[in-house]
Amino acid sequence: MTLAPPARTALWLAAAIFGVDQAIKIWALFVFDLADKGRVAVGPVFDLVLIWNRGISYGLFQQDTELGRWALVAIHVVASIAITFWIVRERERFTALGLALILGGAVGNGLDRILYGAVVDYALLHWGAVTWYVFNLADAAIVAGVVLLLYGALRGATGASEAQP
């Protein structure tokens, strides 16, 4: 099976997001040892802090049981397979790239659940005492992917003809 150019690019992007996400998490856990350091100020609005997220986005639906953990892993697997099939068939560039960002992030967070029982979150944005949720590169990629999907949907299918040979 020959992949369309948007699909090839998208699968490489998904792999890159996954690889960089996992490299940062390994560094934070085992090299920098963020667990022992606590909250580390990096800049005026950015800190590093280790949070084990046992839920989904924004810490919703926390799962403290093994059944809950593996149910979320199953959802990650099913969603990742579905997104991969969608990417392989996709001809529109923005849609394929948006899906790639989502796939790379989902696989990265899914592997965390398998390895550690929870997702490794480490990035905290704040403005003085006002803080946002703690997230990771995979989460940021997923959000960016959703934005690209919305952009592609709002701009219409005009880009689809550009991607066709």
WOGI-V47348 format. One record per run of one state. SS is the DSSP state (H for helix, E for strand, - for the rest). FROM is the first residue (numbers start at 1). LEN is the number of residues. If there is no record, write none. Layout:
<<SS FROM LEN> <SS FROM LEN>>
//
This chain:
<<- 1 4> <H 5 27> <- 32 2> <H 34 4> <- 38 2> <E 40 4> <- 44 2> <E 46 8> <- 54 3> <H 57 3> <- 60 6> <H 66 24> <- 90 3> <H 93 24> <- 117 2> <E 119 9> <- 128 2> <E 130 6> <- 136 1> <H 137 19> <- 156 2> <H 158 6> <- 164 2>>
//
